[in-house]
Amino acid sequence: MSTTTTKVKFNKSSCYYCNEWFENNDIESHIADCGQILVKCSNSGCGVYVALKDMDRHLNRCPAGFGEVVATQQQVATGDKIRELELEIVGLRATLNEEIRQRLALITDLGQLKKRTQLGDEWTAKVGDVLNALKKCINEETDSRCVDVERCKLDINRLMREYERIEAWRLELTTRFNRVEGMAGKEGEEKPKDAKLVMVESRLNYLQTEVENLKEEQKRGGGEGLQQPVGDMLKGKSEAAIEELESKMQTVDMVLEDHHNSIRIFQDEVRKQMFELRGEIDPMRLVIQEQLDKQAKLDYELKGVLNTVNETEDVSEKLQKTLEKYRRETYYTKQSLDDLQVHLQHQEKLVVIQNTEGHLIWRIDQFDKRFKESQQSEFMLKSPMFSNRPFGYTLRLEASLNGIGTWRGRNMIVGLVVVNGFYDNLLEWPCVLSGTITLRDQPEDRSKPKVDYSRTIVARRKHQSYDKNQNIHIPHQVLRSEHYIRNDAIFLEVRIDQQ
């Protein structure tokens, strides 16, 4: 990568003392006759550096050229200046105390803001945790309710099916019981027939005993001759009657046996049916009892679920109320934080702008260190901001201790810059402000007159230039003379002309 070097030739140069611009051929002759050249007063005991054009006027009023009366006037003027300085010091102390008070109030407000912010963050975290827990509980409760509802539906369907089966079994059992009752009624009707059969059997037994008695009498009367014809006659009749009775008895026995057989068969069938019915009724009783137990358990669980749902609804309502309360408190906290932030921003604006009367005294500490740093780079020191009037233009001083450009190494450059302010939209532009910058003298002996170095300057917007009075130039020779540097510090004072 190639590098190119560009040489810039300046056709004009400015005077080190009056800041006027001249051609390079005329600058030397102008410097020899420049009225802004500082010349030391020739009166002994004075030693004040005065501009060449003001030397005659200074000699006419120099205290060293007059007697005691002039010295008295000089002391009066010095006393007035001392009182003026004391008033300025009192004002500075009041301003400093007000600044300290505002900063303490600002620090207190910042501490309260931090506490409220931390409290708001904690409440926000707690509310977030509560909301997450509430959402989790609601989701779990919703899932549990869905599962319980599905389970209840399945149990109800199963119970309905079991109820239908039990109802069918009940109808079947009713039918069977009716049939058994009918059979039992028929059996009751057969009981009189059995009683008649017993009576017939008893009569047959009586007849059989009579026949046996007749046979025995016949045997006993066999040897009696007189009675033989009668016995033969009776024997023939009794045998015929006996045979007839035996035939009737056999018929009756057959009828009784058939009747007993039918009764036995009927009883066996009834026992069998009763046994089958008992075998069917016992499982049905177990199933019915099991279903009743399940129904009772489901009722208990359903009551528990309903209680849980009611408790959950109560907890949800409480959480909803608590959440609404937290939301209101969070809203009020945010509103308070916004109000406090607006107040702090306003306080910061007031703190940044140190003076609103177009007057600033800038103390530059560590002069030697900053001067060495300025020799190494063209770094511009910046003063605190101030304003020409309340709600007016925002200004600041910029200074290069070792100079810049053609003045580098010989002069200190000081400029007055208009920076972006809070009320620029309400102001007129372009901004044209003029003022006076003074390098304050710091003599150790307060009785001696102070020799301040003052120059007129025009305020400029950043990156805006004018032909004249854009910056002031303070030669290093002047800067290190008198008592401008004391305790490694200098004071630059600026006053804006009131329009």
C-alpha positions in Angstrom: 0.0 0.0 0.0 1.6 3.3 -1.1 1.6 6.4 1.1 1.6 9.9 -0.1 2.7 13.0 1.7 0.9 16.3 1.1 2.6 19.6 2.0 0.4 22.5 2.9 1.7 26.0 2.5 0.1 28.8 4.5 -0.1 32.2 2.7 -1.3 34.0 5.7 -0.3 34.1 9.4 -1.8 35.6 12.4 -0.1 38.0 14.8 0.8 36.3 18.1 -0.5 39.3 20.1 -3.5 40.9 18.3 -4.7 37.8 16.4 -4.9 39.8 13.1 -4.2 38.0 9.9 -1.5 39.3 7.5 0.5 38.1 4.5 3.7 36.2 5.2 5.7 39.1 3.8 4.1 41.7 6.1 3.9 39.8 9.4 7.4 40.7 10.6 6.9 44.4 10.0 3.6 44.3 11.8 5.0 42.4 14.8 7.6 45.1 15.2 4.9 47.8 15.4 2.0 45.8 16.9 0.1 47.7 19.6 -0.7 44.5 21.6 3.0 43.8 22.4 3.4 43.6 26.1 6.0 46.1 27.4 7.1 46.4 31.0 6.4 49.6 32.8 9.5 51.8 33.1 8.6 53.2 36.5 10.5 51.6 39.3 8.4 49.6 41.7 5.7 48.9 39.1 6.9 46.2 36.8 3.5 45.8 35.1 3.3 44.5 31.5 1.0 46.7 29.5 0.2 46.7 25.8 2.3 49.1 23.8 -0.7 51.1 22.6 -1.8 51.6 26.2 1.6 52.5 27.6 1.1 56.2 27.6 -2.2 56.0 29.3 -0.7 53.6 31.9 2.2 56.0 32.6 -0.2 58.8 33.2 -2.0 56.7 35.9 0.9 54.5 37.2 1.0 54.6 41.0 4.8 54.4 40.9 5.1 57.8 39.2 3.1 59.8 41.9 3.5 60.7 45.6 1.7 59.5 48.7 -1.7 60.7 47.7 -1.6 58.5 44.7 -0.5 55.7 46.9 -3.5 56.3 49.1 -5.8 56.2 46.1 -4.0 53.0 45.1 -4.7 51.5 48.6 -8.4 52.5 48.3 -8.7 50.9 44.9 -6.9 47.8 46.3 -9.4 47.7 49.3 -12.3 48.0 46.9 -10.9 45.1 44.9 -10.3 43.1 48.0 -13.9 43.7 49.1 -15.0 42.7 45.6 -12.9 39.6 45.8 -14.4 38.8 49.3 -17.9 39.2 47.8 -17.0 36.9 45.0 -15.5 34.4 47.5 -18.7 34.5 49.5 -20.7 33.9 46.3 -18.4 31.1 45.4 -18.8 29.5 48.8 -22.6 29.8 48.6 -22.5 28.3 45.1 -20.2 25.6 46.4 -22.4 24.9 49.4 -25.5 24.8 47.1 -23.6 22.4 44.8 -22.7 20.2 47.7 -26.3 20.2 48.9 -27.6 19.4 45.5 -25.0 16.6 45.1 -25.9 15.1 48.5 -29.6 15.3 47.6 -28.7 13.7 44.2 -26.7 10.9 45.9 -29.6 10.3 48.4 -32.0 10.2 45.5 -29.8 7.8 43.6 -29.6 5.6 46.7 -33.3 5.6 47.1 -33.7 4.9 43.4 -31.3 2.0 43.6 -33.2 0.6 46.6 -36.5 1.1 44.8 -35.1 -0.5 41.7 -33.8 -3.5 43.7 -37.2 -3.7 45.5 -39.0 -3.5 42.1 -36.7 -6.2 40.7 -37.4 -8.4 43.7 -41.1 -7.8 43.5 -41.0 -8.5 39.8 -39.0 -11.7 40.4 -41.5 -12.8 43.1 -44.5 -12.0 41.0 -42.9 -13.9 38.1 -42.3 -16.9 40.4 -45.9 -16.7 41.7 -47.2 -16.4 38.2 -45.2 -19.4 37.0 -46.2 -21.4 40.0 -49.9 -20.4 39.5 -49.6 -21.4 35.8 -48.0 -24.7 36.8 -50.8 -25.4 39.4 -53.5 -24.4 36.9 -52.0 -26.6 34.2 -51.6 -29.5 36.6 -55.1 -29.0 38.0 -56.5 -28.8 34.4 -54.7 -32.0 33.4 -55.9 -33.7 36.7 -59.4 -32.6 36.1 -59.3 -33.9 32.5 -58.0 -37.2 33.7 -60.6 -37.4 36.5 -63.4 -36.4 34.1 -62.4 -39.1 31.6 -62.0 -41.6 34.5 -65.5 -40.7 35.8 -67.0 -41.0 32.4 -65.5 -44.5 32.0 -66.6 -45.5 35.5 -70.1 -44.2 34.9 -70.3 -46.1 31.6 -69.1 -49.2 33.3 -71.6 -48.7 36.1 -74.4 -48.2 33.6 -73.5 -51.4 31.9 -73.3 -53.3 35.2 -76.6 -51.7 36.2 -78.2 -53.0 33.0 -76.8 -56.4 33.6 -78.0 -56.4 37.2 -81.4 -55.2 36.0 -81.5 -58.1 33.5 -80.5 -60.6 36.2 -83.2 -59.1 38.5 -85.8 -59.7 35.8 -84.6 -63.2 35.2 -84.5 -64.0 38.9 -88.0 -62.6 39.3 -89.2 -64.8 36.5 -87.5 -67.8 38.0 -88.8 -67.1 41.5 -92.3 -66.8 40.1 -91.9 -70.1 38.4 -90.6 -71.7 41.6 -93.5 -70.2 43.5 -95.9 -71.7 40.9 -94.2 -75.1 41.3 -94.4 -74.8 45.1 -98.1 -74.1 44.8 -98.6 -77.2 42.7 -96.7 -79.2 45.2 -99.0 -77.8 47.9 -102.0 -79.0 45.9 -100.5 -82.5 45.7 -100.2 -82.7 49.4 -103.9 -83.6 50.0 -103.5 -86.3 47.4 -100.7 -87.7 49.5 -102.9 -87.6 52.6 -105.6 -89.6 50.7 -103.0 -92.1 49.7 -101.9 -92.5 53.3 -105.6 -93.1 54.3 -106.0 -95.7 51.6 -102.8 -97.4 52.7 -104.0 -97.4 56.2 -107.3 -99.0 55.2 -105.4 -101.5 53.0 -103.2 -102.4 55.9 -106.4 -102.8 58.1 -107.9 -105.1 55.4 -104.7 -107.0 55.2 -104.7 -107.6 58.9 -108.3 -108.7 58.8 -107.5 -111.1 56.0 -104.6 -112.5 58.0 -106.9 -112.9 61.0 -109.4 -114.8 58.8 -106.7 -117.1 57.5 -105.6 -117.9 61.1 -109.2 -118.7 62.1 -109.6 -120.9 59.1 -106.6 -122.8 60.1 -107.8 -123.2 63.7 -111.3 -124.4 62.6 -110.1 -127.1 60.2 -110.7 -130.1 62.7 -114.1 -129.1 63.6 -116.5 -131.2 61.5 -119.7 -129.4 62.3 -118.5 -126.3 61.0 -116.8 -127.6 57.9 -119.6 -126.7 55.4 -119.8 -123.2 56.8 -116.0 -123.0 56.8 -115.9 -124.1 53.2 -118.4 -121.5 52.2 -116.6 -118.8 54.1 -113.3 -120.0 52.8 -114.5 -119.7 49.2 -115.9 -116.2 49.9 -112.9 -115.0 51.7 -110.5 -116.2 49.1 -112.4 -114.4 46.4 -112.4 -111.3 48.5 -108.8 -111.6 49.4 -107.8 -112.0 45.8 -109.9 -109.0 44.9 -108.4 -107.0 47.7 -104.9 -108.1 46.7 -105.5 -107.1 43.1 -106.8 -103.7 44.3 -103.9 -103.4 46.6 -101.4 -104.1 43.8 -103.2 -101.5 41.7 -103.0 -99.0 44.6 -99.3 -99.8 45.1 -98.6 -99.2 41.5 -100.4 -95.9 41.6 -98.7 -94.9 44.8 -95.3 -95.9 43.4 -95.9 -93.9 40.2 -97.0 -90.9 42.3 -94.0 -91.2 44.6 -91.7 -91.4 41.6 -93.2 -88.3 40.0 -93.0 -86.5 43.3 -89.4 -87.5 43.8 -88.5 -86.4 40.2 -90.3 -83.1 40.8 -88.4 -82.6 44.1 -85.1 -83.4 42.4 -85.8 -80.9 39.6 -86.8 -78.2 42.2 -83.6 -78.9 44.2 -81.5 -78.7 41.1 -83.1 -75.5 40.0 -82.7 -74.0 43.5 -79.0 -75.0 43.6 -78.5 -73.5 40.2 -80.3 -70.3 41.3 -78.1 -70.1 44.4 -75.0 -70.6 42.3 -76.0 -67.8 40.1 -77.3 -65.5 42.9 -74.0 -65.7 44.9 -71.8 -64.3 42.1 -74.4 -61.7 41.4 -74.4 -60.7 45.0 -70.6 -60.4 45.0 -70.7 -58.4 41.7 -73.4 -56.1 43.1 -71.5 -55.7 46.4 -68.3 -55.0 44.4 -70.1 -52.4 42.2 -71.6 -50.8 45.3 -68.2 -50.6 46.9 -66.8 -49.1 43.7 -69.7 -46.7 43.5 -69.1 -45.6 47.2 -65.4 -45.3 46.5 -66.1 -43.2 43.3 -68.5 -41.0 45.3 -65.8 -40.5 48.0 -63.2 -39.7 45.3 -65.6 -37.4 43.5 -66.3 -35.6 46.7 -62.5 -35.3 47.3 -62.0 -34.0 43.7 -64.9 -31.5 44.2 -63.3 -30.3 47.5 -59.9 -30.1 45.8 -61.5 -28.1 42.9 -63.2 -25.8 45.3 -60.0 -25.3 47.3 -58.1 -24.7 44.1 -60.7 -22.2 43.0 -60.3 -20.4 46.3 -56.5 -20.5 46.1 -56.8 -19.2 42.5 -59.0 -16.4 43.5 -56.6 -15.4 46.4 -53.7 -15.7 44.0 -55.6 -13.6 41.5 -56.2 -10.9 44.1 -52.6 -11.0 45.2 -51.4 -10.8 41.6 -53.7 -7.9 41.0 -52.4 -6.2 44.1 -48.8 -6.8 43.0 -49.6 -5.5 39.6 -51.0 -2.3 41.0 -48.0 -1.9 43.3 -45.6 -2.6 40.4 -47.5 0.0 38.3 -47.2 2.6 41.1 -43.6 1.7 41.7 -42.8 2.1 38.0 -44.6 5.4 37.9 -42.7 6.6 41.0 -39.4 5.4 39.3 -40.3 7.3 36.1 -41.1 10.4 38.1 -37.8 10.0 40.1 -35.9 9.4 36.9 -37.3 12.6 35.4 -36.4 14.5 38.6 -32.9 13.0 38.5 -32.4 14.0 34.8 -33.5 17.5 35.7 -31.0 17.5 38.6 -28.3 16.2 36.3 -29.0 19.1 33.9 -28.8 21.5 36.8 -25.5 20.0 38.0 -23.9 19.9 34.6 -24.5 23.6 34.0 -22.5 25.3 36.8 -23.6 28.9 36.1 -26.5 30.4 34.2 -25.4 34.0 34.4 -22.7 33.9 31.6 -19.9 33.8 34.1 -17.3 31.0 34.8 -14.0 30.7 36.6 -12.1 27.7 35.4 -9.3 26.3 37.5 -6.8 24.1 35.6 -4.9 21.9 38.1 -1.7 20.0 37.6 -0.5 22.6 35.1 3.0 21.2 34.5 1.7 17.6 33.9 -1.0 18.8 31.5 1.5 21.1 29.8 3.8 18.1 29.1 0.9 16.1 27.8 -0.1 19.0 25.5 3.5 19.0 24.2 3.0 15.3 23.1 -0.4 15.8 21.5 -2.9 18.5 20.5 -5.3 17.5 23.2 -7.8 20.2 24.2 -8.8 20.7 27.8 -12.5 21.3 28.3 -14.0 23.4 31.1 -17.3 22.7 32.9 -20.4 23.8 31.0 -22.2 27.0 31.8 -25.0 29.1 30.2 -25.2 32.8 29.2 -28.7 33.0 30.8 -31.3 30.7 32.3 -32.5 28.3 29.6 -30.0 29.9 27.2 -27.0 28.7 25.1 -24.8 26.1 26.7 -21.1 27.1 26.6 -17.7 25.8 27.6 -14.0 26.8 27.3 -11.5 24.8 25.4 -7.8 25.3 26.0 -4.5 23.9 24.5 -1.7 24.7 26.9 1.0 24.2 24.2 -0.9 25.6 21.3 -2.1 24.2 18.0 -1.1 24.8 14.4 1.3 27.7 13.8 1.0 28.8 17.4 2.2 25.4 18.8 5.1 25.7 21.2 4.8 29.4 21.7 1.2 30.2 22.9 -1.6 28.8 24.9 -4.8 28.8 22.8 -8.2 29.4 24.5 -11.5 29.2 22.7 -15.2 29.7 23.7 -17.4 26.9 22.2 -21.2 26.6 21.9 -22.1 23.0 22.6 -25.4 21.1 22.3 -27.8 22.1 25.0 -31.1 21.1 26.4 -33.0 24.1 25.0 -31.4 24.5 21.6 -34.7 24.1 19.8 -36.1 27.2 21.5 -33.1 29.4 20.7 -32.1 31.5 17.7 -29.4 30.2 15.3 -26.7 31.0 14.3 -25.5 31.9 17.7 -23.4 35.1 17.9 -22.1 35.7 21.5 -19.1 37.8 22.5 -17.3 37.8 25.8 -14.0 38.5 27.7 -11.6 35.8 28.7 -9.2 36.8 31.6 -6.1 35.0 32.8 -6.3 35.8 36.5 -3.2 36.9 38.4 -2.5 35.2 41.7 0.0 37.4 43.7 1.2 36.2 47.0 1.0 39.8 48.4 -2.6 40.9 48.3 -1.5 44.5 48.7 0.1 44.6 45.3 -2.0 45.3 42.3 -3.1 42.3 40.2 -2.1 42.2 36.6 -4.8 40.2 34.8 -4.5 39.3 31.1 -7.8 39.9 29.3 -8.9 39.4 25.7 -12.1 39.7 23.8 -13.5 36.5 22.2 -16.4 35.4 20.0 -18.3 32.2 20.9 -18.4 29.7 18.0 -20.4 26.6 17.3 -18.4 23.4 17.0 -16.8 23.1 13.5 -17.7 26.7 12.9 -15.0 29.4 12.3 -14.8 33.2 12.1 -12.2 35.4 10.7 -11.5 37.3 14.0 -11.4 36.6 17.7 -12.1 32.9 17.2 -9.4 32.0 19.8 -7.2 34.0 22.1 -3.4 33.5 22.2 -1.5 33.8 25.5 2.2 33.7 24.9 4.1 31.3 27.2 6.4 34.2 28.1 3.4 36.1 29.6 1.9 32.9 31.0 5.0 32.2 33.1 5.5 35.8 34.2 3.9 37.6 37.2 1.8 35.1 39.3 -0.4 33.5 36.7 0.8 30.1 37.7 0.6 29.4 41.4 0.5 26.0 43.3 0.6 24.3 39.9 -2.7 25.8 38.8 -4.1 28.7 36.7 -7.5 30.4 36.6 -9.3 31.4 33.4 -12.3 33.6 33.8 -14.9 34.2 31.1 -17.8 36.8 31.1 -20.4 36.8 28.3 -21.5 40.2 27.2 -25.2 40.6 28.0 -27.1 41.5 24.8 
